Amino acid sequence: MSFMGYADHGPHVAQALATREEIKWHKEAAPGPRCRALRWTCRCRAPRYFLFTGGGRLFIGRQDARGWFETTRLPHQQAEELWMRLLTGEAR
């Protein structure tokens, strides 16, 4: 399974495992103007997830029919690890 995606087509998120870690999501209006998406999941499936950088930290955004949600800002290594757990179904 490829987790990198390719030109304008991000990877698909694996089905959530029964033993998955629960991610705490915070309701937000949208990412701030100084944030930049580093990675994203495929737009053909909802919800869509984005790995953002902003203010020296990373965070994950989730967009679904209910709106926009974000994790707290995390150090790079923690956010990268959480991103991989999300993609593999180990976190949701």
C-alpha positions as CSV (number, residue, x, y, z in Angstrom):
1,M,0.0,0.0,0.0
2,S,1.4,3.4,-1.0
3,F,1.0,6.2,1.5
4,M,2.4,8.9,-0.7
5,G,-0.2,9.2,-3.4
6,Y,0.8,10.9,-6.6
7,A,0.2,14.1,-8.6
8,D,-3.0,15.6,-7.1
9,H,-4.2,12.2,-5.8
10,G,-3.5,11.4,-2.2
11,P,-3.5,8.0,-0.6
12,H,-6.7,6.2,0.5
13,V,-7.2,5.8,4.2
14,A,-7.4,2.2,5.4
15,Q,-10.5,1.0,7.3
16,A,-10.3,1.8,11.0
17,L,-9.2,-1.0,13.2
18,A,-11.4,-2.1,16.1
19,T,-8.4,-1.3,18.5
20,R,-7.8,2.1,16.9
21,E,-6.6,5.1,18.9
22,E,-9.2,7.9,19.2
23,I,-7.9,11.2,17.9
24,K,-9.2,14.3,19.8
25,W,-10.6,16.6,17.1
26,H,-11.3,20.3,17.7
27,K,-13.9,22.2,15.7
28,E,-12.3,25.0,13.7
29,A,-13.4,27.4,11.0
30,A,-10.5,26.6,8.6
31,P,-6.7,26.4,8.7
32,G,-5.1,29.8,9.3
33,P,-3.6,31.8,6.5
34,R,0.0,30.9,7.5
35,C,-0.7,27.2,7.3
36,R,0.4,25.0,4.4
37,A,-0.8,21.5,3.5
38,L,2.1,19.0,3.2
39,R,0.0,15.9,2.5
40,W,-3.6,15.0,2.0
41,T,-5.7,12.0,1.3
42,C,-7.6,11.2,-1.8
43,R,-10.6,13.5,-2.5
44,C,-12.7,10.5,-3.8
45,R,-13.4,9.4,-0.2
46,A,-14.8,11.3,2.8
47,P,-13.7,12.4,5.2
48,R,-10.6,14.0,3.8
49,Y,-7.5,14.4,5.9
50,F,-4.7,16.9,5.6
51,L,-1.3,17.2,7.3
52,F,-0.5,20.9,7.8
53,T,2.4,22.9,8.9
54,G,2.1,26.2,10.6
55,G,3.9,28.1,13.3
56,G,6.7,25.5,13.6
57,R,4.4,22.7,14.4
58,L,2.3,20.2,12.4
59,F,-1.3,19.2,12.8
60,I,-3.9,17.1,11.1
61,G,-7.1,18.5,9.6
62,R,-10.3,16.6,8.8
63,Q,-13.0,17.8,6.5
64,D,-16.3,16.1,6.3
65,A,-20.0,16.9,6.0
66,R,-20.1,18.4,9.5
67,G,-17.3,20.9,8.8
68,W,-13.6,21.3,9.5
69,F,-11.8,19.8,12.5
70,E,-8.1,19.8,13.6
71,T,-5.9,18.1,16.1
72,T,-3.7,20.1,18.5
73,R,-0.4,21.4,17.1
74,L,2.3,18.7,17.6
75,P,6.0,18.4,17.2
76,H,7.0,17.1,13.8
77,Q,7.8,13.5,14.8
78,Q,4.6,13.1,16.8
79,A,2.5,14.5,14.0
80,E,4.2,12.3,11.3
81,E,3.6,9.2,13.4
82,L,0.0,10.1,14.0
83,W,-0.5,10.7,10.3
84,M,0.8,7.2,9.5
85,R,-1.4,5.7,12.2
86,L,-4.4,7.5,10.7
87,L,-3.5,6.2,7.2
88,T,-3.1,2.6,8.3
89,G,-6.4,2.6,10.4
90,E,-4.6,2.5,13.7
91,A,-6.0,6.0,14.7
92,R,-9.2,7.8,13.8
